[in-house]
């Protein structure tokens, strides 16, 4: 689990997966091939309105919750 930082949830997701993989974020596919980064950031900008979002990204199931906590697990 990792909290999203001030750069936004979308950037935090990419950095978290890259750290887990031991690669540079630029080595991963663009997030916008899986989910809209702008929509993801907008959803979690106001925590009072956010819920939980789950999506696939680069072979991982990513979940972001209303506290901007990010969890990943390998997709099957």
N, C-alpha and C positions, 0 to 999 in steps of 0.2 A: 504494500500500500504506500502510496506517495501522495502528499498534498500538492495540488496545483499551485504554482507560484504566481507572481504578479504579471508574468508575461502572457498569461491566459491558459486556459485548459488545453487548447489544441496544441500549443507548443510543448506543454508539460507532458502530454501523451506521447508525442514523438520522442522527446528526450528520455522519458521513462523506458520506452520500448528499446531505444538505442542503448541505454545503459545496461538493460537486462541482456541484450544481445552482445554487448561488448563492441559495438560499432558506432560510427559517427551517425548523427541524425540524417546526414545527407546520403548515407548508404541505404536508407529505408525508402520504400515507395512513398510518393506524395500522399499526405493524409486525405487530400480532397478526392482521391480515387475511391475512398471508403466512406467518408462523411464530410459534410460541409464544415470546415474550420470556423468560418464566420458564425454559422448558426450555433455551433457547439459553444464558442466563446460567449455569444449573446445569451444563450440559455443559462449559463452559469455565472454571468456577470452579476445578476441579481439573485442571491441565494434564497430569498424568500419565495421565489417563484419556481426554482429549479426542483427537479425530482431526481430520478436516476436514469441514466442513459447507458445502454449497452450496445456495442457494435464490434464488428470484426475489423482488425487492422494488422496487416503484415504477419498473418499467422497467429494472432492473439485475439482473445476475446477481452475487450476493454470495457470496464465499467467505471463510470464517474458518478459520484453521488452528490447529494445536495450540500455536503460539506466540502466539496471540491476534492474529495479523496479519490485517487485513481487506483484501481486494481487491475491486474492483467493475469491471464492464464492462457496457456497454449490452447489453440482451437483444435478440435478433434477432426 
